Amino acid sequence: MNVPPNIQFVRCLANYEALRFSLPISTLANKLVNRMTDKSSTTGGKYVSIHLRFEEDMVAFSCCVYDGGEAEKIEMDSIRKRGWGEKFKRKAHVIAPGLNRMNGKCPMTPLEVGMMLRGMGFANSTPIYLASGKLYKAERNLAPLLMMFPLLQTKESLASPNELASFEGYSSRLAALDYTVCLFSEAFVTTQGGNFPHFLMGHRRFLYDGHAKTIKPNKTQLAVLLQDTSISWKAFKDKMEAMVAESDRKGIMVPRVRKSNRKASIFTNPIPECRCLWESENLTVKWPHSIQIPDQ
């Protein structure tokens, strides 16, 4: 973006240095990072984080079909009416679940995420941190992901009920905990768009000077593969390995700048514009890979 260097410096300084979570949030968040690192001792403290958007409201808003049947339709219609009134009943609003799925607009299920990661080569011994709100039919839908990755953790499993008590009912505060644990993961997997993954990808790129692994699957291609009941596991793995390679390639690309128009958001792609912070002799901004704060 074509802005004076001094303005760009202040902009980057505000995004990545001045803004901080409040002390209660950062204190617990740092403890969760330490606990997740400890539980990842078999991999040298490294873990994979997944941002999963499979909450009840996301499933309803997507207008996608999962279990199918009249019971699910009635349930989803009720949730949509409670949350958005008559929006989905208007004539101009066309509900096309099949088209949504083939266009990659349906939230991924825990099972689909697990199959994708196993196909990409992640072993069942991989430590996983799952960043999410309350999942839709959590006990049933989370079970297959837990079977594939038994070392899976969440903020609820890492923190005690007492520690989380003051956060309950405040979705943004809970998201801040997830954000911090994801920030220091070895690899970050995003399954849906939104501000959370966009800001997190940019923050990680800034912290690690562009060298932060993010897996952003091609959901249109993935939808086709997951519906192909005749595909072999080997063929599926080959497709997944090609997909993660393409994700890696795009992740290290620097967006092109044409005159005053930037191809991508500076919040998602802060390099090279925010490298000025690294070059400043008056600031020490590089963070360690993990934060060590003793639990009390």
BELZIBEL-V700207 format. One record per residue. RES is the residue in one letter. PSI is psi in degrees with one decimal (NA if undefined). NEAR is the number of other C-alpha atoms within 10 Angstrom. D_CENTER is the distance of its C-alpha to the mean C-alpha in whole Angstrom. Layout:
RES_PSI_NEAR_D_CENTER + RES_PSI_NEAR_D_CENTER
//
This chain:
M_137.2_15_26 + N_87.6_12_30 + V_152.7_10_30 + P_145.0_8_33 + P_-38.3_12_31 + N_-34.0_9_32 + I_-40.3_10_30 + Q_-39.7_17_27 + F_-45.6_18_27 + V_-39.8_15_27 + R_-46.4_15_24 + C_-38.3_20_22 + L_-40.9_17_24 + A_-45.2_12_23 + N_-43.5_16_19 + Y_-5.0_18_19 + E_-49.1_14_22 + A_-41.0_10_23 + L_129.3_9_21 + R_150.5_11_20 + F_155.1_13_19 + S_161.2_10_22 + L_-44.9_9_23 + P_-37.8_11_23 + I_-51.0_17_19 + S_-34.0_15_19 + T_-50.2_14_22 + L_-39.4_19_20 + A_-42.6_23_16 + N_-34.1_21_18 + K_-40.0_21_20 + L_-38.0_25_17 + V_-46.3_27_16 + N_-43.3_21_20 + R_-39.7_20_20 + M_-39.2_26_16 + T_-42.4_23_18 + D_-39.3_14_21 + K_-6.3_20_20 + S_28.8_19_19 + S_-30.7_12_23 + T_-16.1_13_23 + T_26.2_13_21 + G_27.6_10_22 + G_4.7_19_20 + K_142.5_22_17 + Y_163.8_25_14 + V_133.8_22_11 + S_144.3_28_7 + I_128.5_22_5 + H_107.9_21_3 + L_121.6_20_6 + R_77.1_25_8 + F_37.5_24_12 + E_162.2_17_13 + E_-45.3_17_17 + D_-33.5_17_17 + M_-41.7_16_14 + V_-44.0_22_16 + A_-44.8_22_19 + F_-32.5_17_19 + S_-22.6_18_17 + C_27.2_23_21 + C_156.6_22_20 + V_132.9_18_22 + Y_-76.8_12_21 + D_-32.9_9_24 + G_177.4_9_26 + G_166.8_9_30 + E_-35.3_9_31 + A_-45.3_10_30 + E_-41.1_14_26 + K_-45.1_17_28 + I_-43.3_11_29 + E_-46.8_11_27 + M_-38.7_21_24 + D_-39.6_17_27 + S_-42.5_14_28 + I_-40.9_17_24 + R_-39.9_23_24 + K_-38.5_14_28 + R_-36.1_11_27 + G_-32.1_13_24 + W_16.0_11_25 + G_-131.0_11_29 + E_13.3_10_30 + K_-43.3_12_28 + F_-2.0_16_27 + K_-8.7_13_31 + R_147.8_8_32 + K_-32.7_7_34 + A_-15.0_8_32 + H_110.1_9_28 + V_123.5_10_28 + I_115.0_13_26 + A_81.6_12_26 + P_-43.2_16_23 + G_-43.7_12_24 + L_-40.9_12_24 + N_-43.6_18_20 + R_-45.5_21_19 + M_-22.0_16_21 + N_4.6_15_19 + G_25.9_18_16 + K_0.5_18_15 + C_135.8_27_15 + P_136.6_23_12 + M_141.2_20_12 + T_160.3_21_13 + P_-39.2_22_13 + L_-45.3_16_16 + E_-39.7_16_15 + V_-42.8_19_12 + G_-45.6_21_14 + M_-41.0_19_17 + M_-48.0_22_15 + L_-39.4_20_14 + R_-38.9_18_17 + G_-31.7_20_19 + M_-6.1_19_17 + G_6.0_13_19 + F_124.6_16_17 + A_163.4_12_20 + N_-4.9_18_20 + S_5.1_14_20 + T_124.5_19_17 + P_130.5_25_16 + I_135.4_25_12 + Y_123.2_25_10 + L_114.0_20_9 + A_116.9_23_7 + S_159.3_17_8 + G_-162.6_16_12 + K_117.6_12_15 + L_149.9_20_14 + Y_123.4_18_17 + K_57.6_11_20 + A_-49.2_13_18 + E_-44.4_9_21 + R_-44.1_10_21 + N_-27.1_15_18 + L_-20.8_16_16 + A_-47.8_14_20 + P_-32.8_18_19 + L_-37.6_18_16 + L_-34.2_17_18 + M_-38.4_13_21 + M_-30.4_19_19 + F_81.2_20_17 + P_-14.8_15_19 + L_22.9_16_18 + L_137.7_22_15 + Q_157.0_19_15 + T_172.8_17_13 + K_-31.5_22_14 + E_-31.6_11_17 + S_-24.0_12_18 + L_-27.1_17_18 + A_153.6_15_20 + S_158.3_10_23 + P_-36.8_12_24 + N_-39.4_8_26 + E_-32.8_12_23 + L_-8.4_14_21 + A_-43.7_9_24 + S_-8.1_13_24 + F_-20.3_17_20 + E_135.6_11_21 + G_-2.6_9_21 + Y_91.6_9_19 + S_-35.0_10_15 + S_-37.2_10_15 + R_-41.6_18_16 + L_-39.4_20_14 + A_-33.4_16_11 + A_-36.2_17_12 + L_-47.6_24_13 + D_-43.7_25_9 + Y_-45.9_19_9 + T_-42.5_19_12 + V_-39.6_27_11 + C_-33.8_26_8 + L_-36.2_22_10 + F_16.3_26_13 + S_157.8_26_11 + E_-37.8_15_13 + A_143.4_19_10 + F_128.9_25_6 + V_119.8_23_5 + T_134.0_23_4 + T_-4.2_22_6 + Q_154.0_21_7 + G_-175.4_13_8 + G_170.6_10_9 + N_-38.5_11_10 + F_-58.1_15_7 + P_-34.1_22_5 + H_-46.9_17_9 + F_-39.2_19_10 + L_-42.7_20_8 + M_-42.6_25_9 + G_-41.4_20_12 + H_-43.0_21_13 + R_-39.5_24_12 + R_-38.5_23_14 + F_-47.5_27_17 + L_-39.0_19_17 + Y_24.1_15_17 + D_41.6_16_20 + G_-9.7_21_17 + H_63.9_12_17 + A_120.6_23_13 + K_121.9_20_12 + T_132.0_26_9 + I_112.6_22_9 + K_95.4_20_9 + P_151.7_20_11 + N_97.0_15_14 + K_-24.9_19_14 + T_-46.8_15_18 + Q_-39.3_15_19 + L_-38.1_22_17 + A_-39.7_19_18 + V_-44.9_13_22 + L_-40.3_16_22 + L_-21.8_14_20 + Q_-5.5_10_23 + D_94.3_11_26 + T_-10.3_7_28 + S_-6.2_8_30 + I_139.3_11_28 + S_160.6_10_28 + W_-37.3_11_26 + K_-44.0_10_27 + A_-38.7_12_26 + F_-43.4_19_23 + K_-41.6_18_22 + D_-41.6_14_24 + K_-39.8_18_22 + M_-39.1_24_18 + E_-36.8_18_20 + A_-36.6_13_20 + M_-43.3_20_17 + V_-31.6_21_15 + A_-40.4_14_18 + E_-37.9_15_18 + S_-41.1_17_14 + D_-42.1_16_16 + R_-45.0_10_18 + K_-29.5_14_17 + G_-27.0_19_14 + I_-0.8_15_18 + M_139.5_10_19 + V_124.5_14_21 + P_141.2_16_21 + R_145.3_10_25 + V_120.7_12_26 + R_108.5_10_29 + K_-121.8_8_32 + S_1.7_9_30 + N_125.9_10_27 + R_136.2_13_24 + K_-27.9_13_22 + A_160.3_14_18 + S_139.0_13_17 + I_-21.0_18_18 + F_-32.1_19_15 + T_-33.5_18_13 + N_79.3_25_16 + P_-11.2_25_18 + I_131.5_17_20 + P_-6.0_13_23 + E_-41.5_18_24 + C_9.3_22_22 + R_-14.7_15_24 + C_-29.7_17_27 + L_-38.6_21_26 + W_-32.7_15_26 + E_-8.8_11_29 + S_133.6_11_31 + E_-11.3_8_33 + N_-5.4_8_33 + L_143.6_11_29 + T_104.5_11_28 + V_-10.7_15_24 + K_127.9_12_22 + W_152.4_10_21 + P_164.3_10_21 + H_-32.7_14_18 + S_156.6_16_19 + I_129.1_15_20 + Q_104.3_13_23 + I_118.6_14_24 + P_138.7_9_27 + D_141.6_11_26 + Q_NA_4_29
//
